[in-house]
Amino acid sequence: MPKRVLSNIANNLNNLTNAGLKRTADNSPSKLSTCKKSRSQKNHSEVDASSLTVGKENAKPPTITNQKKETESSTRTLELRVRNIQINTEESLINSSGDVSFASVESKTPKTPARMSLSPIKKYDFSNPETYYQPPKDIPAHVEDFDRSQLNDTASEPHYAADVFNYYQEKELQYKCKKYLNKQTEISKAMRSVLVDWLVEVQESFELNHETLYLAIKIIDHYLMQEDVPKSRFQLLGATAILIAAKFDERIPPSIDDFLYICDNAYTRRDVILLEIDCAKLSMEVLTLARYVLEMSLMEYDLIEERDSLIAAASLLLALKMKGVNDGKWSSTLEFYSGYSEEELTPITYKLNDVISTQKSNLRTIKAKYSHK
């Protein structure tokens, strides 16, 4: 229905415009001047030049020009009305002659649709932390916001302070220590105090952070909750615990040889490594072997066209097969997260196996890096 209405309006508008233009063209000034010129030529001997000049000055504007202006004005008015009319199918009435009648234009003028209000985007000045700092919501009104005073301290990170505190509070409840001396056959309170005193001396000697010392004591207590440690290996436990803690909190932790030296070489390197693995309750054999295979692949020129993710997954698959973990099979979980099936990894696995099997005798740096003598 709206298409028919629009079509009728367009046709009526075109007819009216064409009629006005045709009438204007017929009565145009060019034709009028032509008629004047012909009459002037016929009566040239009878008309004086001075009288023609006076006649032109006193002549009234042609009536045809006024009609042209009125036609153009009415055409513009109709065009504006047609543009502003909102056609409503239910209220449009078409009579038998095809004429269209509309309701009042003012009442049917379309309203501007309501737009969804959007909050303005905040612009932060990152050179000024005050512009983007969000204080904790649960801080009382009478309590000083200490984190706000630390905004200009680049080492403080006050924006994350509340989250860090909440995290540690949850963890200390999760890993709460319980008394364990009743399970120990050779360890006493006095021996524990002596070990703590020695660890403080170690911390000062290596200039370790205070947090490293606290974490080392916590590791010792948790291990003694689970295992019965003989007196002869009690100092080894302390050295291993502070070695693990140093890997958490120190930028450059001391080496195993450093801890063996302060223990007067009473233990071996292997003793420290095995106890470290036992304390961490983590097997690093597969991971270490996979890293060794992966680093060996860096020396192989023929593998540079392969995807890095493909080589990494193939290195892990080869390590699993060499250690016999999960019967050397590529599980569905590994396939899902890696994005590779065992069939896709097998060709690269064979190449990696050749790489580690045919190592050149003069290139032994990687092997020495992963060797534990």
C-alpha positions in Angstrom: 0.0 0.0 0.0 2.7 2.7 0.8 4.5 2.0 -2.5 1.3 2.8 -4.5 0.8 6.0 -2.5 4.4 7.1 -3.1 4.1 6.3 -6.8 0.9 8.4 -7.1 2.6 11.3 -5.3 5.7 11.1 -7.6 3.5 11.0 -10.8 1.4 14.0 -9.7 4.5 15.9 -8.8 6.2 15.2 -12.1 3.1 16.2 -14.1 2.7 19.4 -12.2 6.4 20.2 -12.6 6.4 19.4 -16.4 3.3 21.5 -16.9 4.8 24.5 -15.2 8.1 24.1 -17.1 6.3 23.8 -20.4 4.2 26.9 -19.8 7.2 28.8 -18.7 9.1 27.7 -21.8 6.3 28.7 -24.1 6.2 32.2 -22.6 10.0 32.6 -22.1 11.6 36.0 -22.6 13.5 34.8 -25.6 10.3 34.3 -27.6 8.9 37.6 -26.3 11.9 39.4 -27.4 11.7 37.7 -30.8 8.1 38.9 -31.3 9.1 42.4 -30.3 12.0 42.4 -32.7 9.8 41.4 -35.6 7.3 44.0 -34.9 10.0 46.6 -34.5 11.5 45.7 -37.9 8.1 46.2 -39.6 7.4 49.6 -38.0 11.0 50.7 -38.0 10.2 53.8 -40.1 7.3 54.8 -37.9 8.8 54.4 -34.5 11.2 57.0 -33.0 14.2 55.8 -31.0 13.4 58.2 -28.2 9.9 57.0 -27.8 11.2 53.4 -27.6 13.5 54.4 -24.8 10.7 56.0 -22.9 8.4 53.1 -23.5 11.0 50.7 -22.0 11.4 52.8 -18.9 7.7 53.1 -18.3 6.7 49.5 -19.2 5.3 47.3 -16.5 6.8 43.8 -15.8 5.3 41.1 -17.9 2.5 39.1 -16.4 4.1 35.8 -17.6 7.1 36.3 -15.3 4.8 36.6 -12.3 3.1 33.4 -13.3 6.5 31.7 -13.6 7.4 32.8 -10.1 4.1 31.6 -8.6 4.5 28.2 -10.4 8.0 27.7 -9.0 6.9 28.8 -5.5 4.0 26.3 -5.5 6.3 23.6 -6.8 8.8 24.1 -4.0 6.0 24.1 -1.4 4.6 20.9 -2.7 8.0 19.2 -2.7 8.6 20.3 0.9 5.2 19.0 2.0 5.8 15.6 0.3 9.1 15.2 2.0 7.7 15.9 5.4 4.6 13.7 5.1 4.7 10.4 7.0 2.7 7.9 5.1 0.5 5.9 7.4 -1.3 3.0 5.7 -4.1 2.9 8.1 -5.0 6.6 7.8 -4.3 7.0 4.1 -7.5 7.1 2.0 -7.5 6.4 -1.6 -10.7 7.2 -3.5 -11.9 5.8 -6.8 -10.3 8.5 -8.9 -6.9 7.7 -7.4 -6.6 10.9 -5.3 -4.9 10.5 -1.9 -6.0 12.3 1.2 -3.7 12.6 4.3 -4.1 13.6 7.9 -2.5 16.8 9.0 1.2 16.9 8.3 2.1 18.3 11.8 0.5 15.5 13.7 2.2 12.8 11.5 5.7 14.3 11.6 8.1 11.4 12.7 9.5 11.8 16.1 13.2 11.4 16.7 13.7 7.9 18.2 15.1 7.9 21.7 18.7 6.9 21.8 20.3 4.7 24.4 22.3 6.8 26.8 25.9 5.8 27.0 28.3 6.8 29.8 31.1 8.9 28.5 34.5 7.2 28.1 36.8 8.3 30.9 40.2 9.6 29.8 43.0 8.8 32.2 46.2 10.7 32.5 48.6 7.9 33.2 51.3 10.3 34.3 49.0 11.1 37.2 48.0 8.0 39.2 45.3 10.0 41.0 43.2 10.0 37.9 42.7 6.2 37.8 43.2 5.1 41.4 40.2 3.3 42.8 40.2 3.2 46.6 39.0 0.0 48.4 35.2 0.0 48.9 35.3 -1.5 52.3 37.6 1.0 53.9 35.9 2.9 56.8 35.6 6.7 56.7 37.8 7.2 59.7 40.6 5.0 58.4 43.5 6.5 56.4 43.8 5.2 52.8 47.4 4.3 53.0 47.6 3.1 49.4 46.7 6.5 48.1 49.7 8.0 49.8 51.9 5.4 47.9 50.6 6.3 44.5 53.9 8.0 43.4 56.0 5.0 44.6 56.7 2.9 41.5 57.7 -0.1 43.6 54.6 -0.1 45.7 51.8 -0.8 43.2 49.0 0.4 45.5 46.4 -0.5 42.8 46.9 -4.2 43.5 47.6 -4.0 47.2 44.1 -5.0 48.4 44.1 -8.0 46.0 47.5 -9.1 47.1 46.5 -9.0 50.8 43.3 -10.9 50.2 45.2 -13.6 48.2 47.7 -14.1 51.0 45.1 -14.3 53.6 43.3 -17.0 51.7 46.5 -19.0 51.2 47.6 -18.8 54.9 44.2 -20.4 55.9 44.6 -23.0 53.2 48.2 -24.0 54.2 48.0 -23.6 57.9 50.7 -25.4 59.9 49.9 -28.0 62.6 52.1 -29.2 65.4 54.3 -32.1 64.2 57.0 -32.9 66.8 54.9 -35.8 68.2 55.5 -37.5 64.8 59.3 -36.8 64.8 61.6 -39.4 66.3 64.8 -37.4 66.4 63.8 -33.7 66.1 63.0 -31.5 69.1 62.1 -27.9 69.7 65.7 -27.0 70.6 67.0 -28.5 67.3 64.5 -26.5 65.4 65.6 -23.3 67.1 69.3 -24.1 66.3 68.4 -24.7 62.6 66.5 -21.4 62.4 69.5 -19.6 64.0 71.8 -21.1 61.3 69.4 -20.1 58.5 69.4 -16.5 59.7 73.2 -16.6 59.5 72.9 -18.0 55.9 70.5 -15.3 54.9 72.9 -12.6 56.1 75.9 -14.3 54.5 74.2 -14.4 51.0 72.4 -11.1 51.6 69.1 -12.6 50.9 65.7 -10.9 51.3 63.9 -11.3 54.6 61.0 -12.9 52.7 63.3 -15.7 51.6 64.1 -16.5 55.2 60.4 -16.6 56.3 59.4 -18.8 53.3 62.3 -21.2 54.0 61.1 -21.7 57.6 57.5 -22.3 56.4 58.7 -24.9 53.9 60.6 -26.7 56.7 57.5 -26.8 58.9 55.3 -28.1 56.2 57.7 -30.8 55.2 58.1 -32.0 58.8 54.3 -32.2 59.0 54.5 -34.9 56.3 57.8 -36.7 56.7 59.9 -38.0 59.6 63.4 -36.6 59.1 66.5 -38.1 60.9 68.9 -35.8 62.7 71.7 -36.4 60.2 69.6 -34.9 57.4 68.1 -32.0 59.3 70.7 -29.4 58.1 70.2 -30.7 54.6 66.5 -29.9 54.9 67.3 -26.4 56.0 69.7 -25.8 53.1 67.3 -27.2 50.5 64.4 -25.2 51.9 66.2 -21.9 51.7 67.4 -22.9 48.1 63.7 -23.3 47.1 62.7 -20.1 48.8 65.5 -18.2 47.1 64.1 -19.3 43.7 60.8 -17.6 44.6 62.1 -14.3 46.0 65.6 -13.7 44.7 66.5 -12.3 41.4 69.7 -14.3 41.3 69.5 -17.2 43.8 72.6 -18.9 45.2 73.7 -22.1 43.4 73.6 -25.6 44.9 77.4 -25.5 45.3 77.1 -22.5 47.5 74.8 -24.3 49.9 77.1 -27.4 49.8 80.0 -25.2 50.9 78.2 -23.7 53.9 77.3 -27.3 54.9 81.0 -28.2 54.9 80.4 -30.5 52.0 78.5 -32.9 54.3 76.1 -33.7 51.5 76.3 -34.2 47.8 74.8 -32.4 44.9 72.5 -35.3 44.2 71.2 -35.2 47.8 70.1 -31.6 47.5 68.4 -32.2 44.1 66.5 -35.2 45.3 65.3 -33.5 48.5 64.3 -30.4 46.5 62.1 -32.6 44.3 60.7 -34.3 47.3 59.9 -31.0 49.0 58.3 -29.6 46.0 56.3 -32.8 45.4 56.9 -32.3 41.7 58.5 -34.5 39.1 60.7 -32.5 36.7 62.0 -35.4 34.7 59.6 -35.2 31.8 59.7 -31.4 31.6 63.5 -31.3 31.8 63.8 -33.9 29.1 61.3 -32.1 26.9 63.3 -28.9 27.3 66.5 -30.6 26.4 65.0 -32.0 23.2 63.6 -28.6 22.4 66.9 -26.9 22.8 68.7 -29.5 20.8 66.3 -28.8 17.9 67.6 -25.2 17.8 70.8 -26.5 16.2 69.0 -28.4 13.4 68.7 -26.3 10.3 66.2 -28.6 8.6 63.6 -27.8 11.3 63.5 -24.0 10.7 60.5 -24.3 8.4 58.4 -26.1 11.0 56.0 -24.3 13.3 57.4 -23.7 16.8 54.2 -25.0 18.5 54.6 -28.2 16.5 58.2 -28.7 17.5 57.3 -28.0 21.2 54.5 -30.5 21.2 56.6 -33.1 19.4 59.4 -32.6 22.0 56.9 -33.3 24.8 55.6 -36.4 23.0 59.2 -37.7 22.6 59.9 -37.1 26.3 56.7 -39.0 27.3 57.7 -42.0 25.2 61.3 -42.0 26.5 60.1 -41.9 30.1 57.2 -44.3 29.5 54.7 -41.9 31.0 51.1 -42.8 30.1 52.5 -45.7 28.0 54.0 -43.1 25.7 50.6 -42.1 24.3 49.4 -38.6 23.4 46.3 -38.2 25.5 43.1 -36.6 24.3 43.7 -33.8 26.8 47.1 -33.0 25.3 45.6 -33.2 21.8 42.9 -30.7 22.7 45.1 -28.1 24.3 48.0 -28.4 21.8 45.9 -28.6 18.7 47.9 -31.5 17.3 47.1 -35.2 17.1 49.7 -37.9 17.6 49.7 -38.7 13.8 50.7 -35.1 13.1 53.5 -35.1 15.6 55.0 -38.5 14.7 57.1 -37.3 11.7 58.7 -34.5 13.7 59.2 -36.8 16.7 61.4 -39.1 14.5 63.4 -36.1 13.4 63.9 -34.9 16.9 65.0 -38.4 18.0 67.7 -38.3 15.2 68.9 -34.9 16.4 69.6 -36.0 20.0 71.0 -39.4 18.9 73.5 -37.9 16.4 74.9 -35.1 18.4 78.3 -33.8 17.3 81.0 -34.5 19.8 82.4 -30.9 19.7 79.0 -29.3 20.5 78.3 -30.3 24.0 77.1 -27.1 25.7 73.4 -28.0 25.8 74.1 -31.5 27.1 76.4 -30.1 29.8 73.6 -27.6 30.8 71.1 -30.4 31.5 73.6 -32.8 33.0 73.7 -33.3 36.8 77.0 -34.8 37.8 
